[in-house]
Amino acid sequence: QKEVEQNSGPLSVPEGAIASLNCTYSDRGSQSFFWYRQYSGKSPELIMSIYSNGDKEDGRFTAQLNKASQYVSLLIRDSQPSDSATYLCAVTGGSYIPTFGRGTSLIVHP
Amino acid sequence: KAGVTQTPRYLIKTRGQQVTLSCSPISGHRSVSWYQQTPGQGLQFLFEYFSETQRNKGNFPGRFSGRQFSNSRSEMNVSTLELGDSALYLCASSEGPSSGNTIYFGEGSWLTVV
């Protein structure tokens, strides 16, 4: 059973701070890693994908991947109240379908 | 490019009835996956279709079924609805099989069973 673990939160950060969201996975053969954002009552939308060890930056978002430690993280710089949502980590690779974590609820308070 | 389109967006059904949900993938995408999302269970994989063939199936009873047409559009059907089937049903499409491609979600179909 391939597992993806996330702290359910809520993670509460003040506006302007850095929010750090973490995700661990069980399958060492995992190859592709994704972060989705889901607002309440809406569907998940893709924020970032990462495939290689290291950091990948896109605007205020940075994804970090460490395959040796089997974790992937998402950093949100200059957090805004509009970033308040649930963040889902998804992992896939080989022949298996994407496995999703249960998500971390982020609250950015003014 | 238009995104993944799901219809209907909201529906209310009675226990014992059946329901059919429809999904049109992003143009050029040949893989369609279906997920059920509930507050208690999170995102659960139902099945995936690629080139009209079911490629993977999740751990759901046989009341849940699906199919894909030659134009990549997909439908899922739930028969003999139960109260526990109330959920957000999400369709996702990808260029190729979801195991090696990024998946993009539609807005979902909210199903309430009363």
HADDOCK unambig.tbl for C-alpha pairs under 7 A between the chains (distance, minus, plus):
assign (segid A and resid 42 and name CA) (segid B and resid 107 and name CA) 6.59 0.50 0.50
assign (segid A and resid 43 and name CA) (segid B and resid 105 and name CA) 6.72 0.50 0.50
assign (segid A and resid 43 and name CA) (segid B and resid 106 and name CA) 6.78 0.50 0.50
assign (segid A and resid 43 and name CA) (segid B and resid 107 and name CA) 5.14 0.50 0.50
assign (segid A and resid 43 and name CA) (segid B and resid 108 and name CA) 6.27 0.50 0.50
assign (segid A and resid 44 and name CA) (segid B and resid 105 and name CA) 6.33 0.50 0.50
assign (segid A and resid 45 and name CA) (segid B and resid 105 and name CA) 6.67 0.50 0.50
assign (segid A and resid 46 and name CA) (segid B and resid 104 and name CA) 6.88 0.50 0.50
assign (segid A and resid 92 and name CA) (segid B and resid 99 and name CA) 5.81 0.50 0.50
assign (segid A and resid 93 and name CA) (segid B and resid 99 and name CA) 5.74 0.50 0.50
assign (segid A and resid 93 and name CA) (segid B and resid 100 and name CA) 6.34 0.50 0.50
assign (segid A and resid 94 and name CA) (segid B and resid 99 and name CA) 6.56 0.50 0.50
assign (segid A and resid 95 and name CA) (segid B and resid 99 and name CA) 5.49 0.50 0.50
assign (segid A and resid 96 and name CA) (segid B and resid 99 and name CA) 5.24 0.50 0.50
assign (segid A and resid 97 and name CA) (segid B and resid 98 and name CA) 5.74 0.50 0.50
assign (segid A and resid 97 and name CA) (segid B and resid 99 and name CA) 4.56 0.50 0.50
assign (segid A and resid 98 and name CA) (segid B and resid 98 and name CA) 6.74 0.50 0.50
assign (segid A and resid 98 and name CA) (segid B and resid 99 and name CA) 6.22 0.50 0.50
assign (segid A and resid 100 and name CA) (segid B and resid 43 and name CA) 6.66 0.50 0.50
assign (segid A and resid 102 and name CA) (segid B and resid 42 and name CA) 5.45 0.50 0.50
